[in-house]
Amino acid sequence: MASSKKEVVRVAAVQAAPFAFDLAKSLEKLRTLTAEAAIAGADLVVFPEAFLSAYPWRYNFDATVGARRKWFAKYYDSAVAIPSPEFTGLSQTAKQNRVFLHVGIVEKEGGTLYCTSVLFDREGSLLYKHRKLVPTAAERLVWGRGAGDGLAVSNTELGNVGGLICWENYMPAARMALYEKGVEIYLAPTADDLTTWVATMQHIAKEGRCFVVSANSVYKVADFPPDYPPFTLDHHDRSPDGSPWGPDDILNHGGSCIVSPLGEFVAEPVWDKEAIVYADLHMPAITEARMDFDPVGSYSRPDVFTLIVNTKSGTGVQFA
């Protein structure tokens, strides 16, 4: 049997939008949704990538030579420092609701922002912090890169819990590192709403012989401040049909889902609406699935393939 002390684990993938650039309101929404999931019996509640406090849809933060980036400062101000009162609030939310809580945050340290995932246990203790190893495409303009010390899998009463953020999941070596650590409940917060992403979730579940929980947001234009540059009338950006943006136009369609160790849905993708996606994970299914394929056991070839993972911190300055 899998390492879980629970034979059935109830998970909740929260598909919702924050109040973009408003950390206080976003935290309040997170508390409300977490409580709702806890009342429904969830052991583990998973929020999307960059839920606190927004994935910055459609904006390049005026990234041209010599530009001054006012909105980057606003984005920074709505990010989460570790430690901070806001971060303590996340811990308290996990403890008050007696759930394992996984949240995608925009983390600020020094003058840099990071796309980060944090996992708390039922007592509100931080189990791990993982920074996205490689921000994707234009994300590199606003987010720094993580390090190998965040490639973590936590052994919990629910099983071994870990994961990667969005397109990190297309990094085979990063996935293999988690498989080697024995991940059983694989968390994949994302901002990718393409149908090919859903196929990726099925592939990872079947490849890793683990349950995969993918949480994505549903964003509308109205979820951003009215003066947010991409959606103002004087901005060059337009909706996909070429017309000006309307408040109900959808920027990200969701697709949150939960997948079994054989790549089958235990909760089908949900599109174009806010929802909490629930599933009961029958943990013995992991052991059953690994009888004929185990990526780090019977189906590995360490005599042929070698992976070395540098787990040192990305901090470049140390004080003796």
C-alpha positions in Angstrom: 0.0 0.0 0.0 1.0 3.6 -0.4 2.7 5.4 2.5 -0.5 7.2 3.4 -2.0 6.6 6.9 -5.4 7.3 5.3 -6.9 4.9 2.8 -9.1 7.6 1.3 -7.9 11.3 1.0 -10.4 14.0 0.0 -8.8 16.7 -2.0 -10.2 20.1 -3.3 -8.8 22.0 -6.3 -10.0 25.6 -6.0 -10.8 27.2 -9.3 -11.2 30.9 -8.7 -9.7 34.3 -9.3 -8.2 36.6 -6.7 -8.8 40.3 -6.4 -5.9 41.2 -8.6 -3.4 43.5 -6.9 -5.4 43.6 -3.7 -3.8 41.3 -1.2 -6.2 41.9 1.7 -9.3 41.1 -0.4 -7.6 38.1 -2.0 -6.7 36.7 1.4 -10.3 37.1 2.6 -11.5 35.2 -0.5 -8.9 32.4 0.2 -10.2 32.1 3.8 -13.8 31.8 2.6 -13.0 29.2 0.0 -10.8 27.2 2.3 -13.6 27.1 4.9 -16.1 25.9 2.3 -13.7 23.1 1.2 -13.1 22.1 4.8 -16.9 21.9 5.5 -17.1 19.6 2.5 -14.6 17.3 4.2 -11.4 18.2 2.3 -8.2 17.0 3.8 -6.1 19.0 1.3 -7.0 22.3 -0.4 -5.1 23.4 -3.4 -5.1 26.9 -4.9 -3.8 28.0 -8.3 -0.6 29.4 -9.4 0.0 33.0 -8.2 -3.4 33.2 -6.5 -1.9 35.8 -4.1 -2.2 38.3 -5.6 -2.7 37.6 -9.3 -1.3 36.2 -12.4 -0.6 39.4 -14.4 -2.6 38.6 -17.5 -1.8 40.5 -20.7 0.7 42.9 -19.3 4.4 43.3 -20.0 5.0 45.9 -17.2 6.2 48.4 -19.8 9.4 46.4 -20.3 11.1 48.6 -22.8 14.5 50.2 -22.4 14.4 53.2 -20.1 10.7 52.8 -19.1 9.6 53.3 -15.5 7.4 50.5 -14.3 4.8 51.9 -11.9 2.6 48.8 -12.1 5.5 46.5 -11.2 5.6 48.4 -7.9 1.9 47.8 -7.4 2.4 44.2 -8.1 5.3 44.1 -5.6 3.2 45.7 -3.0 0.4 43.1 -3.4 2.9 40.2 -3.1 3.6 38.1 0.0 6.8 38.3 2.0 8.0 35.4 4.1 7.6 36.0 7.0 4.9 38.6 7.2 1.4 39.1 8.8 -0.1 37.9 5.5 1.9 34.7 5.5 1.0 34.1 9.1 -2.6 34.5 8.0 -2.2 31.6 5.6 -0.8 29.5 8.4 -3.8 30.4 10.6 -6.2 29.5 7.8 -4.8 26.0 7.6 -4.9 25.6 11.3 -8.4 27.0 11.9 -9.8 24.7 9.2 -7.7 21.7 10.1 -6.6 21.2 6.5 -3.4 20.8 4.5 -3.3 24.1 2.5 -1.4 24.6 -0.7 -1.3 28.1 -2.1 0.3 29.7 -5.1 1.8 33.0 -4.1 3.8 35.8 -5.7 6.6 36.0 -3.1 8.7 39.0 -2.6 12.3 38.9 -1.2 14.7 41.8 -1.6 13.7 43.6 -4.8 12.7 40.4 -6.6 9.4 38.6 -7.1 9.1 34.8 -7.3 6.3 32.5 -8.4 6.1 30.3 -5.3 4.0 27.4 -3.9 3.7 26.8 -0.2 2.3 23.9 1.7 1.0 24.0 5.3 -0.1 21.1 7.5 -3.2 21.0 9.7 -1.3 22.7 12.5 -0.4 25.6 10.2 3.3 24.6 10.0 5.1 25.3 6.7 6.1 22.0 5.2 7.8 23.4 2.1 8.3 26.4 -0.1 9.0 25.9 -3.8 9.9 28.6 -6.2 9.3 28.1 -9.9 12.6 27.0 -11.4 12.2 28.8 -14.7 9.5 31.4 -15.3 7.9 30.9 -18.7 8.2 33.4 -21.6 7.4 36.9 -20.5 7.1 35.8 -16.9 10.9 36.1 -16.8 10.5 39.9 -16.9 8.8 40.0 -13.5 9.7 36.8 -11.7 13.1 35.4 -10.6 14.3 31.8 -10.8 14.0 29.3 -8.0 16.6 26.8 -6.9 16.9 23.1 -6.2 16.2 23.4 -2.5 12.6 23.8 -3.4 12.3 20.4 -5.1 10.5 19.0 -2.0 8.1 16.1 -1.3 6.6 16.1 2.2 5.8 12.8 4.0 2.4 13.5 5.6 -0.5 11.6 7.1 -2.1 11.9 3.6 0.8 10.4 1.8 3.9 12.0 0.1 2.8 15.4 -1.2 4.8 17.6 -3.6 4.6 19.2 -7.0 5.7 21.7 -9.6 4.3 24.9 -11.0 2.7 25.3 -14.4 5.3 24.7 -17.2 7.9 23.3 -14.9 5.8 20.2 -15.3 7.3 20.0 -18.8 10.8 19.6 -17.3 11.4 15.8 -17.3 14.3 16.0 -14.9 12.2 18.0 -12.4 9.4 15.4 -12.6 11.9 12.6 -12.1 13.3 14.3 -9.0 9.8 14.2 -7.5 9.2 10.6 -8.5 12.5 9.6 -6.9 11.3 11.3 -3.7 8.2 9.1 -3.7 5.5 11.6 -4.6 2.0 10.2 -4.3 -0.2 13.3 -4.4 1.4 15.5 -7.1 0.2 19.1 -7.1 0.2 21.1 -10.3 -1.0 24.7 -9.9 -1.1 26.4 -13.2 -2.2 29.3 -15.4 -2.4 27.2 -18.5 -6.0 26.6 -19.8 -5.2 24.8 -23.0 -6.6 21.3 -23.6 -3.0 20.1 -24.0 -2.4 20.9 -20.4 -5.1 18.5 -19.3 -3.4 15.8 -21.4 -0.1 16.7 -19.6 -1.8 16.1 -16.3 -3.0 12.6 -17.4 0.5 11.8 -18.7 2.2 12.8 -15.5 -0.2 10.8 -13.4 0.3 7.7 -15.5 4.1 8.2 -15.8 4.6 8.9 -12.1 1.9 6.4 -10.9 0.6 9.1 -8.6 -2.6 11.2 -8.2 -2.3 14.6 -9.8 -4.3 17.6 -8.6 -4.3 20.5 -11.1 -5.7 23.9 -9.9 -6.2 26.7 -12.3 -7.9 30.1 -12.1 -10.8 31.5 -14.1 -10.1 35.2 -14.7 -12.3 37.9 -16.2 -11.3 41.4 -17.1 -13.5 42.6 -14.1 -11.1 40.8 -11.7 -8.5 43.4 -12.4 -8.5 47.1 -11.3 -10.4 49.4 -13.7 -7.2 51.3 -14.5 -5.1 48.2 -15.3 -3.4 49.2 -18.5 -4.1 46.2 -20.8 -7.9 46.7 -20.5 -8.2 50.4 -20.6 -9.8 52.0 -23.8 -6.6 53.8 -24.8 -4.4 50.7 -24.7 -3.4 48.9 -27.8 -4.4 45.5 -26.5 -7.6 44.0 -27.7 -9.7 40.9 -27.1 -9.2 37.9 -29.4 -11.9 39.1 -31.9 -10.2 42.5 -32.1 -12.8 44.4 -30.1 -12.1 46.3 -26.9 -12.1 44.3 -23.8 -15.4 44.0 -21.8 -15.7 43.3 -18.1 -17.1 39.8 -18.6 -14.5 38.7 -21.2 -12.7 35.6 -19.9 -8.9 35.7 -19.9 -8.3 32.2 -18.5 -10.8 29.4 -18.8 -9.7 27.1 -15.9 -9.7 23.4 -16.6 -9.0 22.3 -13.0 -9.0 18.5 -12.7 -7.9 15.5 -10.6 -6.3 12.4 -12.2 -5.7 8.8 -11.0 -2.4 6.9 -11.1 -3.5 5.3 -14.4 -4.2 8.6 -16.1 -8.0 8.5 -15.7 -10.0 11.4 -14.4 -11.4 11.1 -10.9 -12.7 14.7 -11.4 -13.3 15.9 -14.9 -11.9 19.4 -16.0 -14.2 22.3 -15.1 -14.3 25.3 -17.5 -15.4 28.9 -17.5 -16.7 29.2 -14.0 -15.5 29.4 -10.4 -15.8 26.1 -8.6 -14.2 23.8 -6.1 -13.3 20.5 -7.7 -13.4 17.6 -5.2 -12.3 14.0 -5.4 -11.7 11.1 -3.0 -8.3 9.5 -3.6 -8.2 5.8 -2.9 -4.5 5.6 -2.0 -4.0 1.8 -2.5 -4.6 2.5 -6.2 -1.0 3.9 -6.2 0.6 0.6 -5.2 -1.7 -1.3 -7.6 -0.7 0.9 -10.5 3.0 0.4 -9.8 2.9 -3.3 -10.2 3.6 -3.1 -13.9 5.3 0.3 -14.0 7.3 2.0 -11.4 9.4 5.0 -12.7 12.0 4.7 -10.0 11.8 1.0 -9.3 11.1 -1.8 -11.8 11.0 0.5 -14.8 14.1 2.5 -14.0 17.6 1.8 -15.3 20.1 3.5 -13.0 22.9 1.6 -14.8 22.0 3.5 -17.9 20.5 6.8 -16.7 21.8 9.1 -14.0 20.3 12.3 -12.7 22.1 14.6 -10.3 20.0 17.2 -8.5 21.6 20.2 -6.9 19.5 20.9 -3.8 21.5 24.0 -2.6 19.8 27.3 -2.0 19.9 29.9 -4.7 21.2 32.5 -2.2 24.6 33.8 -3.4 25.8 35.4 -0.2 26.4 33.6 3.1 27.6 35.1 6.4 29.8 33.0 8.6 
